[in-house]
């Protein structure tokens, strides 16, 4: 970070944004001063008086316009995601498309808000009375977003806020501020008031001050469990939504289509170098099909193209920093030294860790019990379906799980037993539709994302009681 004079003669700070792939500078961001942060929060409070009264059709029009503009700028936005996040180009393009869908989902939810008309004349004293229940925005939203989906996970906070009429003050991840700044340009071009959306490239400590600010009654945080739960403890009276880590598992039962399961498991484990909180990390396979699954899985994993994220053919690019890649490499080596077998990968060049597959792992190994957040997956056989479900639950996390089976009774058992926010049948836990309720239990967080569900988190119900004259 270096100071430079601005046109007014004051010194301002700038910070370079570096590519995870080759370390080159891909952009620079201005680091806001304390006065600018205060202006952003005060501006959001002022803007709320207008946005809370903005009619539904206008909010919906803004959301639909944003979606169209995102698709119009798809290539430019994808290039930003590739540059600052190291995400492979085809995955970056998919993220832009998903971001547009997130705004469209918010528009639909905005147009069909939850409201309820209820008769209250259940006894003689309330005869002639009706209730109308509506939801109203709590106020400006403090949004803290991660590096791994810098555009779409920003969309998942900004779109529902616009839908309910709430301004947003966002602190993006320090590694990936450019995507959020680009999205802000799009949102303002679509007609959302300038003061109603600020992007502040702050440090974690400075972001914490935003969380503590009483003028921002809603906090929407996506990031690590340790940081998220600490922030919630700091503001127990605020509405805090936490989308945190995971240790996602899939169960492949004996009756599953093994070829299909393997074809889905490989991208589920190694997409974006495993840097997703629902990346497939633990794969439990029935012993009768274990060898067949392992063979197909390894065959597909070996075929992955690993390298420069800007290349069209690349499947797996770098991790966000070399330190993160070195940490994951060390976890793999630690597991091997404790008796695990390395079937594939385990090598690193800078921030690029090759897709790594382990078997014969033990529950207390970090690659099994912690969130690896890297292109690392474990394969383990099991005998009994209920045993497999218990092993999935033997985790401090509970975000999503996958179950491959043709038996609906097993599907029902998994749904009732698994301690997760979502059970995905005949696909990996990495699967997500942006309209669906998304969130977890245990250390994986609290609250739900998905525009319609995030809107609930950002609003409160209010009842109007009508008495006939």
Residue pairs with C-beta under 8 A, 6 or more apart in sequence:
1 13
1 14
1 15
1 31
2 13
2 14
3 11
3 12
3 13
3 14
4 11
4 12
4 13
4 14
5 11
5 12
6 12
12 30
12 31
12 33
13 30
13 31
13 33
14 28
14 29
14 30
14 31
15 28
15 29
15 31
15 174
15 201
16 25
16 27
16 28
17 25
17 26
17 27
17 28
17 29
17 83
17 84
17 175
17 176
17 177
17 178
18 24
18 25
18 26
19 25
19 26
19 83
19 84
19 86
20 84
20 85
20 86
20 175
20 317
20 318
20 319
20 320
20 321
20 351
21 86
21 308
21 309
21 310
21 317
21 318
21 351
21 352
26 80
26 83
26 84
26 178
27 80
27 83
27 84
27 178
29 177
29 178
29 181
29 201
30 201
31 201
31 202
32 40
32 200
32 201
32 202
36 200
37 200
37 202
37 206
37 209
37 210
40 169
40 198
40 200
41 140
41 169
41 210
41 213
41 215
41 216
42 215
43 167
43 195
43 196
43 198
44 140
44 167
44 168
44 169
44 195
44 196
44 198
44 215
44 216
45 139
45 140
45 167
45 215
46 195
47 140
47 167
47 193
47 195
47 196
48 137
48 139
48 140
48 165
48 166
48 167
48 196
50 193
50 196
51 137
51 165
51 166
51 167
51 193
51 196
52 136
52 137
52 165
52 166
53 165
54 165
56 110
56 111
56 113
58 191
59 110
59 162
59 163
59 165
60 107
60 110
60 111
60 163
61 191
62 162
62 187
62 190
62 191
62 192
63 103
63 104
63 106
63 107
63 110
63 159
63 162
63 163
63 190
64 103
64 104
64 107
65 189
65 190
65 191
66 100
66 103
66 159
66 162
66 186
66 187
66 190
66 192
67 100
67 101
67 103
67 104
67 107
68 100
69 186
69 189
69 190
70 77
70 96
70 99
70 100
70 103
70 183
70 186
71 96
71 97
71 100
73 96
73 182
73 186
74 93
74 96
74 97
75 93
76 182
77 92
77 96
77 99
77 151
77 179
77 182
78 89
78 92
78 93
78 95
78 96
79 92
80 151
80 178
80 179
80 182
81 87
81 92
81 95
81 96
81 150
81 151
81 176
81 179
82 88
82 89
82 92
82 309
82 310
83 178
84 150
84 175
84 176
84 177
84 178
84 179
85 92
85 147
85 148
85 150
85 175
85 176
85 179
85 320
86 273
86 309
86 317
86 318
86 319
86 320
86 351
87 95
87 272
87 309
87 317
88 272
88 309
88 311
88 314
88 315
88 316
88 317
89 309
89 310
89 311
89 312
89 314
90 312
90 314
91 271
91 272
92 309
95 149
95 151
95 152
96 151
98 152
98 155
98 434
99 151
99 152
99 154
99 155
99 183
101 434
101 435
102 152
102 155
102 156
102 159
102 434
102 451
103 155
103 159
105 159
105 434
105 435
105 450
105 451
105 452
106 159
106 160
106 162
106 163
106 451
106 455
107 163
108 451
109 160
109 163
109 451
109 452
109 455
110 162
110 163
110 164
110 455
113 134
113 135
113 455
114 135
114 456
115 132
115 133
115 134
115 135
116 131
116 132
116 133
117 130
117 131
117 132
117 133
118 130
118 131
118 132
118 133
119 129
119 130
119 131
120 126
120 129
120 130
120 131
120 465
121 127
121 128
121 129
121 130
128 467
128 468
129 465
129 466
129 467
129 468
130 465
130 466
131 463
131 464
131 465
131 466
132 463
132 464
132 466
133 461
133 462
133 463
133 464
134 461
134 462
134 464
135 164
135 455
135 456
135 459
135 460
135 461
135 462
136 459
136 460
136 462
137 164
137 165
137 166
137 458
137 459
138 166
138 217
138 218
138 239
138 458
138 459
138 460
139 166
139 215
139 216
139 217
139 218
140 166
140 167
140 168
140 169
140 215
140 216
140 217
140 218
141 157
141 161
141 166
141 167
141 168
141 169
141 216
141 218
141 219
141 220
141 458
142 169
142 170
142 171
142 210
142 211
142 213
142 216
142 218
142 219
142 220
143 154
143 157
143 158
143 161
143 168
143 169
143 170
143 171
143 220
144 170
144 171
144 207
144 210
144 211
144 219
144 220
144 221
144 222
144 223
144 231
145 153
145 154
145 157
145 170
145 171
145 172
145 173
145 180
145 222
146 153
146 173
146 222
146 223
147 173
147 175
147 176
147 275
147 320
148 272
148 275
148 276
148 277
148 320
149 276
150 172
150 173
150 176
150 178
150 179
150 180
151 179
151 180
151 182
151 183
152 434
153 222
154 170
154 172
154 179
154 180
154 183
155 183
156 222
156 434
156 449
156 450
156 451
156 454
157 168
157 170
157 220
157 222
157 454
158 168
158 170
158 183
158 187
158 197
159 451
160 451
160 452
160 454
160 455
160 457
160 458
161 167
161 168
161 458
162 168
162 187
162 192
163 451
163 455
164 455
164 458
164 459
166 218
166 458
167 193
167 195
167 196
167 197
168 196
168 197
168 198
169 198
169 200
169 210
169 216
170 180
170 197
170 198
170 199
170 200
171 200
171 201
171 202
171 206
171 207
171 210
172 179
172 180
172 181
172 199
172 201
173 223
174 201
174 203
174 204
175 320
175 321
177 199
177 201
180 199
181 199
181 201
183 199
184 197
184 198
184 199
187 197
188 194
188 197
200 206
200 207
200 210
202 210
204 227
208 231
208 234
210 216
211 219
211 221
211 231
211 234
211 235
212 234
212 235
216 238
217 238
217 239
218 238
218 239
218 240
218 241
218 457
218 458
219 231
219 232
219 235
219 238
219 239
219 240
219 241
220 240
220 241
220 454
220 457
220 458
221 227
221 228
221 231
221 240
221 241
221 242
221 243
222 242
222 243
222 244
223 244
224 244
224 245
225 244
225 245
225 371
225 397
225 443
225 444
225 445
228 242
228 244
228 445
229 242
229 244
229 443
231 240
231 242
232 240
232 242
232 446
239 457
239 458
240 446
240 447
241 439
241 445
241 446
241 447
241 448
241 449
241 454
241 457
242 445
242 446
242 447
243 277
243 438
243 439
243 440
243 444
243 445
243 447
243 449
244 277
244 397
244 399
244 440
244 443
244 444
244 445
245 277
245 371
245 373
245 397
245 399
245 443
245 444
246 277
246 278
246 279
246 281
246 371
246 397
246 398
246 399
246 400
246 429
246 440
246 444
247 281
247 282
247 369
247 370
247 371
247 395
247 396
247 397
247 399
248 277
248 278
248 279
248 280
248 281
248 282
248 397
248 399
248 400
248 401
248 402
248 428
248 429
248 430
249 280
249 281
249 282
249 283
249 284
249 391
249 392
249 395
249 401
249 402
249 429
250 261
250 265
250 268
250 280
250 282
250 283
250 284
250 401
250 402
250 403
250 404
250 428
250 429
251 284
251 285
251 382
251 385
251 388
251 389
251 392
251 401
251 402
251 403
251 404
251 405
251 414
252 258
252 261
252 265
252 283
252 284
252 285
252 286
252 289
252 293
252 404
253 286
253 385
253 388
253 403
253 404
253 405
253 407
253 410
254 286
254 288
254 289
255 405
255 406
255 407
256 286
256 289
256 404
256 405
256 406
256 426
257 404
257 406
257 426
258 289
258 292
258 293
258 296
259 296
260 404
260 426
261 293
261 404
261 426
262 293
262 296
262 297
262 299
262 300
263 296
263 300
264 427
264 428
265 280
265 283
265 297
265 377
265 428
266 297
266 300
266 301
266 304
267 315
267 428
267 430
268 279
268 280
268 402
268 428
268 429
268 430
268 431
269 279
269 280
269 281
269 283
269 301
269 355
269 375
269 376
269 377
269 428
269 430
270 301
270 304
270 315
270 316
270 355
270 375
270 377
271 279
271 315
271 316
271 430
272 279
272 317
273 316
273 317
273 318
273 319
273 353
273 374
273 375
274 281
274 372
274 373
274 374
274 375
274 376
274 377
275 319
275 320
275 373
275 374
276 373
276 430
277 371
277 373
277 399
277 444
278 399
278 400
278 429
278 430
278 432
279 373
279 430
280 377
280 402
280 428
280 429
280 430
281 367
281 371
281 372
281 376
281 377
281 378
282 368
282 377
282 378
282 380
282 391
282 392
283 297
283 377
283 378
283 379
283 380
284 380
284 381
284 382
284 388
284 391
284 392
285 293
285 294
285 379
285 380
285 381
285 382
286 381
286 382
286 383
286 385
286 388
287 381
287 382
287 383
290 379
290 381
293 379
294 343
294 359
294 379
297 357
297 379
298 343
298 344
298 357
301 344
301 345
301 355
301 357
302 344
304 315
304 316
304 355
305 311
305 313
305 314
305 315
305 316
306 314
306 315
306 316
306 317
306 352
306 354
306 355
307 314
307 316
307 317
307 352
308 314
308 317
309 317
309 318
316 354
316 355
316 375
317 352
318 325
318 350
318 351
318 352
319 325
319 328
319 351
319 352
319 353
319 374
319 375
320 351
321 351
322 350
322 351
324 351
324 373
324 374
325 348
325 350
325 351
325 352
325 353
325 374
326 348
327 374
328 353
328 356
328 372
328 373
328 374
328 375
328 376
329 346
329 347
329 348
329 353
331 366
331 367
331 370
331 372
331 374
331 376
332 342
332 345
332 346
332 356
332 358
332 367
332 376
333 346
334 365
334 366
335 358
335 361
335 365
335 366
335 367
335 368
336 342
336 346
336 358
338 362
338 365
339 360
339 362
340 358
340 359
340 360
340 361
340 362
340 365
340 367
340 378
341 358
341 359
341 360
342 356
342 357
342 358
343 357
343 358
343 359
343 379
344 354
344 355
344 356
344 357
345 353
345 354
345 355
345 356
345 357
345 375
345 376
346 354
346 356
347 353
347 354
348 354
353 374
353 375
353 376
354 375
355 375
355 377
356 374
356 375
356 376
356 377
357 377
357 378
357 379
358 367
358 376
358 377
358 378
358 379
359 378
359 379
359 380
361 367
361 368
361 378
361 380
362 368
363 369
363 391
363 394
366 372
367 376
367 378
368 378
369 395
369 396
371 397
380 391
382 388
382 391
385 410
385 413
386 413
386 417
389 413
389 414
389 417
389 418
392 401
392 418
392 420
393 417
393 418
393 419
395 442
396 442
396 443
397 440
397 442
397 443
397 444
398 418
398 419
398 420
398 421
398 440
398 441
398 442
398 443
398 444
399 420
399 421
399 422
399 429
399 439
399 440
399 444
399 445
400 420
400 421
400 422
400 423
400 424
400 429
400 430
400 432
400 440
401 414
401 418
401 420
401 422
401 423
401 424
401 429
402 423
402 424
402 425
402 427
402 428
402 429
402 430
402 431
403 410
403 411
403 414
403 418
403 423
403 424
403 425
403 426
404 425
404 426
404 427
405 411
405 414
405 425
405 426
411 425
414 423
414 425
415 423
419 441
419 442
420 429
420 440
420 441
420 444
421 437
421 438
421 439
421 440
421 441
421 444
421 448
422 429
422 436
422 437
422 438
424 431
432 438
434 450
434 451
435 450
435 451
435 452
436 450
437 448
437 449
437 450
437 453
438 448
438 449
438 450
438 453
439 445
439 446
439 447
439 448
439 449
439 453
447 454
447 457
448 454
448 456
448 457
